[in-house]
Amino acid sequence: MRGTKARLEAAALFLVVFLLGVTFGALGDHIWSQRVSGEPKSAAINTNPTRSEVMQDLTERLELTPEQQKQIGTAIDETRVKWQALYSPLDGQREAIRQEGRAKIRATLTPAQQVKFDEFLKRLDEQRRKEAEKQPAH
């Protein structure tokens, strides 16, 4: 009995890690497309859904009962809180790395190019700020 419970817990953990990997892989692809290659975001695919969008999609696709919706909603909320707690201490380091990279790029540009680069960064930062505001706060 104890071995069976351990196997079920291991299988559940494996499934959660796999789903999180898929989610963050899709998010990484989205960021690469938007930030690096400049490809427009497809209107048909939402790679950064809100909690309510995820719950609505799962409820429709899986025909969840109200009790299942409640349990899955709790699991999603707990997972998001843990991910945020894991990555929020890195925010300062991420910003320092971003500024260091920007300074290196600016050092190679002419004054006219620097003005255009600064305008580009202003738009990029504004877009990043808007996307961060859309994210649910925990």
C-alpha positions as a printed Julia matrix, in Angstrom:
138×3 Matrix{Float64}:
   0.0    0.0     0.0
   2.77   2.42    0.93
   4.69   1.69   -2.28
   1.58   2.28   -4.37
   0.98   5.64   -2.73
   4.59   6.63   -3.34
   4.29   5.64   -7.01
   1.11   7.68   -7.41
   2.75  10.7    -5.8
   5.79  10.29   -8.03
   3.6   10.0   -11.12
   1.62  13.09  -10.11
   4.83  15.04   -9.5
   6.19  13.92  -12.86
   2.99  15.08  -14.58
   3.08  18.48  -12.86
   6.75  19.0   -13.78
   6.04  17.94  -17.37
   3.11  20.36  -17.67
   5.15  23.19  -16.18
   7.94  22.41  -18.66
   5.51  22.61  -21.56
   4.09  25.86  -20.19
   7.47  27.52  -19.73
   8.67  26.19  -23.09
   5.71  27.85  -24.78
   6.33  31.03  -22.81
  10.01  31.01  -23.83
   9.03  30.54  -27.47
   6.59  33.43  -27.19
   9.23  35.7   -25.67
  11.75  34.7   -28.33
   9.25  35.43  -31.09
   8.22  38.78  -29.65
  11.51  40.14  -28.35
  14.23  38.62  -30.51
  12.87  37.71  -33.91
  10.13  40.36  -33.94
   7.45  38.02  -35.24
   3.92  39.18  -34.45
   1.99  37.22  -31.88
  -0.56  34.88  -33.4
  -4.12  35.8   -32.52
  -5.17  32.15  -32.45
  -2.71  30.97  -29.78
  -2.57  32.42  -26.3
   0.74  31.33  -24.79
   0.26  33.39  -21.65
  -3.31  32.73  -20.52
  -4.79  34.17  -17.37
  -6.05  31.91  -14.6
  -9.65  32.39  -15.69
  -8.78  31.56  -19.31
  -7.04  28.37  -18.22
  -9.96  27.38  -16.0
 -12.52  28.13  -18.72
 -10.57  26.15  -21.3
 -10.08  23.16  -18.97
 -13.7   23.24  -17.85
 -14.94  23.17  -21.44
 -12.45  20.62  -22.75
 -12.6   18.24  -19.8
 -16.18  18.88  -18.71
 -15.08  19.5   -15.14
 -17.49  19.31  -12.26
 -17.7   22.31   -9.9
 -15.7   20.37   -7.29
 -13.0   19.55   -9.85
 -12.92  23.21  -10.92
 -12.36  24.24   -7.31
  -9.57  21.7    -6.76
  -7.83  22.5   -10.04
  -8.15  26.23   -9.4
  -6.47  25.75   -6.04
  -3.67  23.72   -7.65
  -3.1   26.42  -10.27
  -3.05  29.17   -7.65
  -0.61  27.3    -5.42
   1.68  26.54   -8.36
   1.72  30.16   -9.55
   2.53  31.41   -6.05
   5.45  28.96   -5.82
   6.8   29.96   -9.25
   6.57  33.64   -8.36
   8.34  33.03   -5.04
  11.06  31.12   -6.89
  11.72  33.78   -9.52
  10.97  37.09   -7.76
  14.36  37.19   -5.97
  15.97  37.2    -9.43
  14.21  40.38  -10.58
  17.05  42.64   -9.45
  19.68  40.46  -11.08
  17.65  40.25  -14.28
  17.39  44.05  -14.46
  21.14  44.47  -13.79
  21.97  42.04  -16.6
  19.51  43.85  -18.91
  21.12  47.24  -18.18
  24.63  45.83  -18.62
  23.71  44.42  -22.03
  22.1   47.69  -23.07
  25.21  49.64  -22.05
  27.42  47.33  -24.13
  25.17  47.79  -27.15
  25.05  51.57  -26.73
  28.87  51.67  -26.57
  29.08  50.3   -30.11
  26.55  52.72  -31.61
  26.97  56.18  -33.1
  25.2   59.05  -31.33
  22.41  58.99  -33.94
  22.02  55.22  -33.53
  21.98  55.62  -29.75
  18.97  57.95  -30.0
  17.1   55.39  -32.12
  18.17  52.58  -29.79
  16.93  54.53  -26.75
  13.55  55.06  -28.49
  13.39  51.32  -29.22
  14.17  50.51  -25.58
  11.52  52.97  -24.39
   8.87  51.16  -26.49
  10.16  47.77  -25.34
  10.08  48.79  -21.67
   6.56  50.18  -22.06
   5.4   46.92  -23.67
   7.06  44.92  -20.87
   5.37  47.12  -18.26
   1.95  46.62  -19.87
   2.43  42.86  -20.01
   3.48  42.81  -16.35
   0.31  44.7   -15.4
  -1.79  42.03  -17.12
  -0.26  39.3   -14.97
  -2.29  38.35  -11.9
  -0.77  39.6    -8.69
  -0.03  37.06   -5.94
